[in-house]
Amino acid sequence: MSQLYDITVGISPEMPIYKGDPGVEVNSFKSIASGSSANVSQISFGVHSGTHVDAPNHFIDGARRVDALDPEKLMGRCRVIQVADDVVAIGPEHVGELDGIQRVLFKSRNSEFWNTPEDGFRSDFSYLVPETAKLLVDKGVVLVGIDYLSIEKSGSPGHPVHVELLSHEVVILEGVDLRKVEPGDYDIICMPLKYHGGNGDGSPARTFLRTLD
């Protein structure tokens, strides 16, 4: 029987937020306890909060927006690649043979950061280098993810990793929680919000991995 892993970081005011992004607010708009006929909550957050996807329009103005992402890229066979704890810059040598796998998630030392959200945003996370992004594009990867809030080194001039992936319409999945997931092959189910307005540059995404039968 297959096992389902929820690899989504829950949205909350206490979660780490990428430096400079909007904070998170979760409030009760109406409540039965205060005399309303129903409970209604209200949330406010940036679309790159927690577990989220980046659409091409995030760094390429006028490109595909999140509501137009190809759903076939968001579901299917996925490989979780373990990266050693002493690796900060994830290079091509860490990818390995993909055997036709089109979706990859990198599990690194970042996963342990989710144990201490009170530390806030950490800029010392492990990340992909541009050469790795190009290799993944060349191998036909359609979705690539990592276990922290950015796939690219903090403050990279020109954001070459994002641009390389998004210009080839590779979906970027950031902020996944892989603490309970072993390296290997799974099926991924990634479900970003479908919304209209704003820049359409990304969306939080409830994301699951399912073991193969």
Buried (B, 14 or more C-beta within 10 A) or exposed (E): EEEEBEBBBEBEEEBBBBEEBEEBEEEEEBEEEEEEEEEEEEBEBBBBBBBBBBBBBBBBEEBBBBBEBEEEBBBBBBBBBBBEEEBBEBEBEBBEEBEEBBBBBBBBBBBEBBEEEEEEBBEEBBBBBBBBBBBBBEBEBBBBBBBBBBBBBBEBEEBBBBBBBBEBBBBBBBBBBBBEBEBEBBBBBBBBBEEEEEEBBBBBBBBBBBBEE
